Amino acid sequence: MSHTLYEASVLRVQRCELAVPGSNPGMFEKAMKSGADFVFLDLEDAVAPDDKLSARANVIEALNDLDWKGHGVTISVRINGLDTQFMVRDVVDLIEKAGHKLDTLLIPKVGVYADVYMVEAMVTQLEMQQGLKNRIGLEALIETALGMANVEDIARNGASGRLEALHFGVADYAASNRARTTNIGGLNPDYPGDQWHAALSRMIVACRAYGLRPIDGPFGDIKDPDGYKLAAKRAAALGCEGKWAIHPSQIALANEVFTPPAAEIEKAQRILEALKEAAAQGRGAAALDGRLIDAASARMANNVVKMAEAMDARAG
């Protein structure tokens, strides 16, 4: 094992992240009670330019007035891009007026680490100014060719600061690469397999190397639950911890896919117990159900058990 290790910065349950337009306050309370682990109130793509200011005011009111913590929800806001006139005031107003209620900010279209650094510097100064006790985390959307080209650098440098997670924004990523796609997050029948596999895998490896959470992005066809589940299962198989929901009907699907089954948790616990007994007898490996298990088995089993414990704690 290398002496260079990056531990996970913050452990959060993030099986499902529900996207809610900031311009539609009628959806906020429903989102809070929806069963999603995360909710992000959106000030960016889901809000028309003429509605940006009113959406920001809606979001600040919702952060202050609704009991997100009481419903076990981690609350995030997707700010506008660094290339817009809205970003600076998004960050300033959110933290000055509701920073004590905010868990994370989601930065869209991150292309280079300096994009994260700019927002982080603002957040740090504003936290000091407001005397906030909570530490506001940052998450970044990797959704451009530039962002994917620099994803390792973004993860490596961001891991030492507030950055907690990277999200794969498949729609803008497809547009940035001029990819031919028939559905946001869906498969193109002209491609022999999953055309998002390489990009998603690259982002996940960068996250796992530097202690960040990898989250898969949206699936556009809300009338295709089977397609959503298949996309979620592909992401989970690669190592993602969760996936976006753009409609409440997708929440239960994500929670199902990203929650370890009871049988998997039970087996992981048995693996750890068997290796504990083997260690007490001076052995580094053991046999369980006719298969060899060793230290690598223990690391995989620990991942399952820790996530199950975190989910139990959230439910409690």
C-alpha positions in Angstrom: 0.0 0.0 0.0 1.3 3.4 -0.9 2.3 5.8 1.9 0.3 8.5 0.0 -3.3 8.0 1.1 -6.3 10.3 0.8 -9.0 9.5 3.2 -12.7 10.3 2.5 -13.2 13.9 3.5 -16.9 13.7 4.6 -19.0 10.6 4.8 -22.6 11.3 3.6 -25.3 9.0 2.4 -26.0 10.1 -1.2 -27.9 7.3 -2.9 -30.3 9.6 -4.5 -30.0 13.3 -5.2 -33.3 15.0 -6.2 -33.0 18.0 -8.5 -35.6 20.8 -7.8 -35.9 24.0 -9.8 -35.5 27.1 -7.6 -38.2 28.8 -9.7 -40.8 26.3 -8.5 -41.2 26.7 -4.7 -44.3 24.6 -4.7 -42.1 21.6 -5.0 -39.8 22.3 -2.1 -41.7 20.8 0.8 -42.6 17.8 -1.3 -38.9 17.3 -2.1 -38.1 17.5 1.6 -40.5 14.7 2.4 -39.7 12.6 -0.7 -37.3 10.1 0.8 -34.2 11.4 -1.2 -31.0 11.5 0.8 -29.9 14.8 -0.9 -31.9 17.6 -2.5 -30.3 20.3 -4.6 -32.3 23.4 -5.2 -31.3 24.5 -8.7 -30.4 28.1 -9.7 -28.7 27.1 -12.9 -30.0 25.1 -15.9 -33.6 24.5 -14.6 -34.2 28.3 -14.2 -34.9 30.7 -17.0 -32.7 33.8 -17.2 -35.6 36.1 -16.3 -36.3 34.0 -13.2 -32.8 33.8 -11.7 -33.3 36.5 -9.1 -36.7 35.3 -7.9 -35.4 31.7 -7.8 -32.5 32.8 -5.6 -34.9 34.5 -3.2 -37.2 31.4 -3.2 -34.2 29.1 -2.3 -33.0 31.3 0.5 -36.5 31.4 2.0 -36.8 27.6 1.7 -33.4 27.0 3.4 -34.5 29.1 6.3 -38.1 28.1 6.7 -38.2 24.3 6.0 -36.9 21.7 8.4 -34.5 19.8 6.1 -32.4 18.3 8.9 -35.5 17.1 10.7 -36.4 15.1 7.6 -32.9 13.6 7.3 -32.2 15.5 4.1 -28.8 16.9 3.1 -29.5 20.2 1.4 -27.5 21.6 -1.5 -27.8 24.4 -4.0 -26.5 24.4 -7.5 -25.2 27.9 -8.2 -24.9 29.5 -11.6 -21.7 29.1 -13.6 -18.6 31.1 -13.1 -19.1 32.5 -16.6 -22.4 34.2 -15.6 -23.3 37.4 -13.9 -25.3 35.5 -11.3 -22.7 33.3 -9.6 -21.1 35.9 -7.2 -24.4 37.1 -5.8 -25.6 33.4 -5.6 -22.7 32.6 -3.3 -22.8 35.8 -1.3 -26.6 35.9 -0.7 -26.9 32.2 0.1 -24.2 32.3 2.8 -25.0 35.7 4.2 -28.8 34.9 4.4 -29.0 31.2 4.9 -25.4 29.8 5.3 -26.2 28.2 8.7 -28.8 25.9 6.9 -26.7 25.0 3.9 -24.7 21.7 3.6 -23.1 22.0 0.2 -22.9 24.1 -2.9 -22.8 22.4 -6.3 -20.6 24.1 -8.9 -21.6 23.5 -12.5 -19.4 23.0 -15.5 -16.1 22.9 -13.6 -13.3 22.9 -16.2 -10.2 23.4 -14.1 -9.3 23.3 -10.4 -9.2 27.2 -10.3 -13.0 27.2 -10.8 -13.3 25.3 -7.5 -10.7 27.4 -5.8 -12.5 30.6 -6.6 -15.8 29.4 -5.0 -13.9 27.9 -2.1 -12.1 31.2 -1.4 -15.4 33.1 -1.4 -17.1 30.5 0.9 -14.2 30.6 3.4 -14.3 34.4 3.6 -18.1 34.5 3.9 -18.1 31.8 6.7 -15.6 33.9 8.6 -17.6 37.1 8.0 -20.8 35.4 9.2 -19.2 33.5 12.1 -20.7 30.3 10.9 -20.1 27.1 12.9 -21.0 24.7 10.1 -18.5 24.0 7.4 -20.1 24.3 3.9 -18.9 21.6 1.5 -18.4 21.9 -2.2 -19.4 19.5 -5.0 -18.4 19.9 -8.6 -20.1 18.9 -11.8 -17.8 17.3 -14.4 -19.8 17.9 -17.5 -17.5 19.3 -20.2 -14.6 17.9 -22.2 -12.3 20.3 -20.4 -13.5 19.2 -17.0 -13.0 15.5 -17.9 -9.5 16.3 -19.3 -8.6 17.8 -15.9 -10.7 15.6 -13.6 -7.7 14.1 -11.8 -6.2 17.6 -11.1 -9.6 18.8 -9.9 -10.0 15.9 -7.6 -6.4 15.9 -6.3 -6.3 19.6 -5.5 -9.9 19.9 -4.3 -9.5 17.0 -1.9 -7.4 19.1 0.5 -10.1 21.7 0.8 -13.9 21.7 0.8 -14.5 19.5 -2.2 -16.5 16.4 -1.2 -17.9 14.9 -4.4 -17.8 15.0 -8.2 -21.0 14.5 -10.3 -21.1 13.3 -13.9 -23.3 15.7 -15.9 -24.0 13.5 -18.9 -26.2 15.9 -20.9 -23.7 18.8 -21.1 -20.9 16.4 -21.4 -22.6 14.9 -24.5 -23.1 18.4 -25.9 -19.5 19.4 -25.1 -18.2 16.3 -27.0 -20.8 16.7 -29.8 -21.8 13.2 -29.0 -24.8 11.7 -30.7 -27.3 10.7 -28.1 -31.0 9.8 -28.1 -31.7 10.3 -24.4 -30.0 12.1 -21.5 -28.1 9.3 -19.8 -29.5 6.6 -22.1 -27.7 4.4 -24.5 -27.2 5.0 -28.2 -28.1 1.9 -30.2 -25.4 2.8 -32.7 -22.7 2.3 -30.1 -21.8 -1.3 -29.1 -22.2 -0.9 -25.3 -22.3 2.0 -22.9 -20.9 5.2 -24.5 -20.6 6.8 -21.0 -18.6 4.0 -19.5 -15.1 5.4 -20.1 -15.9 8.9 -18.9 -17.8 7.8 -15.8 -15.1 5.3 -14.9 -12.4 8.0 -15.2 -14.3 10.3 -12.9 -14.9 7.5 -10.4 -11.2 6.6 -10.3 -10.2 10.2 -9.7 -12.8 10.4 -6.8 -11.7 7.2 -5.2 -8.0 8.1 -5.5 -8.5 11.3 -3.6 -11.3 10.5 -1.1 -14.2 12.1 -2.9 -17.7 10.7 -3.5 -18.6 9.9 -7.2 -22.2 10.6 -8.1 -23.9 9.7 -11.4 -26.1 12.4 -13.0 -29.5 12.4 -14.6 -31.5 10.0 -16.7 -33.9 12.0 -18.9 -36.7 9.6 -19.7 -38.9 9.6 -16.6 -41.3 7.2 -18.3 -38.6 4.5 -18.6 -37.9 3.2 -15.0 -36.2 0.1 -16.3 -33.8 2.2 -18.3 -33.1 4.3 -15.2 -32.4 1.2 -13.1 -30.1 -0.2 -15.6 -28.1 3.1 -15.8 -28.0 3.2 -12.0 -26.8 -0.4 -11.8 -24.0 0.3 -14.3 -22.9 3.3 -12.3 -23.1 1.3 -9.0 -21.0 -1.5 -10.6 -18.3 1.0 -11.4 -18.3 2.5 -7.9 -20.7 5.4 -7.9 -22.4 6.0 -4.5 -25.6 7.4 -5.9 -27.5 9.0 -8.8 -29.6 12.0 -9.6 -33.4 11.9 -9.8 -35.1 14.5 -11.9 -38.5 13.3 -11.0 -39.9 11.9 -7.7 -40.6 8.5 -9.4 -36.9 7.9 -9.7 -36.1 8.3 -6.0 -37.2 4.8 -4.9 -35.3 3.3 -7.9 -32.0 5.0 -6.9 -32.5 4.1 -3.3 -33.1 0.4 -4.2 -30.0 0.2 -6.5 -27.6 1.9 -4.1 -28.7 0.3 -0.9 -26.7 -2.9 -0.2 -29.1 -5.9 0.0 -29.5 -7.5 3.4 -27.8 -10.7 2.1 -24.8 -8.7 0.9 -24.5 -6.9 4.3 -24.8 -10.3 6.1 -22.1 -11.8 4.0 -19.8 -8.9 4.5 -20.2 -9.2 8.3 -19.5 -13.0 8.1 -16.3 -12.2 6.0 -15.1 -9.8 8.7 -15.9 -12.3 11.5 -14.2 -15.2 9.7 -11.0 -13.1 9.1 -11.0 -12.0 12.7 -11.1 -15.6 13.9 -8.3 -16.5 11.4 -6.2 -13.7 12.7 -6.6 -14.9 16.2 -5.2 -18.2 15.0 -2.2 -16.5 13.3 -3.6 -16.9 9.8 -4.0 -14.1 7.3 -6.6 -15.8 5.1 -9.6 -18.1 5.6 -12.2 -20.0 3.7 -15.8 -19.0 3.7 -18.5 -20.8 1.8 -15.9 -22.7 -0.2 -14.0 -19.5 -1.2 -10.7 -18.0 -0.1 -11.0 -14.7 1.7 -8.1 -12.4 2.7 -7.2 -8.8 3.4 -8.6 -7.6 0.1 -11.9 -9.3 1.0 -11.9 -7.5 4.3 -11.5 -4.1 2.6 -14.4 -4.8 0.3 -16.5 -6.1 3.2 -15.7 -3.0 5.3 -17.0 -0.8 2.5 -20.3 -2.5 2.6 -20.7 -2.6 6.3 -19.7 1.1 6.7 -22.2 2.2 4.1 -24.9 0.1 5.7 -24.2 1.7 9.1 -24.3 5.1 7.6 -27.7 4.4 6.0 -29.0 3.0 9.3 -27.8 6.1 11.1 -29.6 8.3 8.5 -32.8 6.3 8.9 -32.6 6.5 12.7 
